[in-house]
Amino acid sequence: MFKSRLLFRLSTLLLVFAMSTASQWSSALSQLARPPANGRMPAFWFAHGSPMLIWPDHLPSGFGSMLAIGGPHGPHAQFLRDFGKLLVSYKPKAIVIFSAHWETRGTIEVTSYDKNPLLYDYYGFPDELYQVKFDSKGSPAVAQRVHDLFAKSNIPSRLVTNGVRGFDHGVFVPFVHMFGAGTDIPVVEVSIDSGLDPQRHIDIGKALDPLRDEGIIILAGGLTIHTFKEPNAWDPSTAPQGFKDFERAVVASIEQTKTGEERNEALKAVTRHPFFRRAHPREEHFVPIYVAAGAGTSSDARVLCDLHGAISIGFGV
C-alpha cells in the first residue's frame, strides 16, 4: 500500500512538473515564432535525449521515471516536437548539427553525403530500436562551406564521404520527434573535439558564425545532466539538490550576463561547480553547448526549455 501511494505521489509530482515546464517552453518558443529581423539564423543548444525517446509502447521497461520524462510520450518528446515545428517555420537552407556522440581528435570531421545513413550506436536494446528510420539528404556544398570556414580560422578539418559514418542516435533519435519520418532540409553533421576543451568549442562555433547569415541553422546536441552513476539524478523528484543547483548555474550564465563574451566566460565557469563532475563524469554531453554559444556570441541568448536534465537554449536570438 505504501509503495502504491509513493508511486502515485511521484507520478503526480512529475505531471505537475511537466505541465509547468510545458508552459515555460511554449512561452519561450512563441517569442521566437519568426526568424530575427536581421535575417540571421539562431544557433541552438538542445537536449537530444536518449533512446528512451523511441521506446516502443508495447514493450515493458524498467526505466521508471526516466521513461516518464524522457520517453516518447513524456515532456521531453513534446518539447522536441514543438521545437522542430519552430525550426521548420524558419525555412532554413540547411542544418549543421554537432552531437555529443561523435568525437574526433585534433581534426574535426564533416559529413559530405548526398543521402544520410544512420548509425545505431547503442547496444543491448530491443530489436525495434534498430529498425527506426529517418530519411534526410546531406549537402556536399554546405559541408565544403563548413570545411572552408574552419580553414579560415585555422581549425583542422576534413570531409567524410561515401557514407562511411552515419548519423548517430544523438541526431536521428530527437529528429524523429522534431521532423517525423524525415526532412527535406539538408543536414550536415560535424564532430566535436575529443579533447573536450570549452574554449576550443567556442572557437569552433565562432568559426561557423557566418553560416547564420546564409540561412543555415546550427544545432548542438547534448544534455545538462548525463550520468549513469546516480540514476536518481535524472528525476527532479529524487535528484540531490546539487544537481538542481548546477542547472541553475547554467541558466544564470544565460540570464544574468550582459554580453556574449561575458556569457561564454560564465558558461566556462560552470565546469567548476561542485556538482559539475557528478552531472558529467565525462563532459562530452556538455561540451556541445560551447559550439552553440560560440556561434551566437554576437547576439542575445534565451533559455527555451527548462526541463530537468534537458535544458535547451537559443543563442543569437
MOVENNOR-V402731 format. One record per run of one state. SS is the DSSP state (alpha for helix, beta for strand, coil for the rest). FROM is the first residue (numbers start at 1). LEN is the number of residues. Records with the same first field share a line. If there is no record, write none. Layout:
BEGIN
SS->FROM-LEN, FROM-LEN
END
This chain:
BEGIN
coil->1-1, 31-12, 48-3, 55-10, 71-4, 90-4, 105-3, 112-3, 116-2, 119-8, 131-4, 136-1, 138-2, 153-4, 161-6, 168-1, 180-2, 183-3, 194-4, 208-1, 215-1, 223-8, 235-6, 256-4, 273-3, 280-4, 296-5, 306-6, 316-2
alpha->2-29, 51-4, 65-6, 75-15, 127-4, 140-13, 169-11, 198-10, 209-6, 231-4, 241-15, 260-13, 276-4, 284-12
beta->43-5, 94-11, 108-4, 115-1, 118-1, 135-1, 137-1, 157-4, 167-1, 182-1, 186-8, 216-7, 301-5, 312-4
END
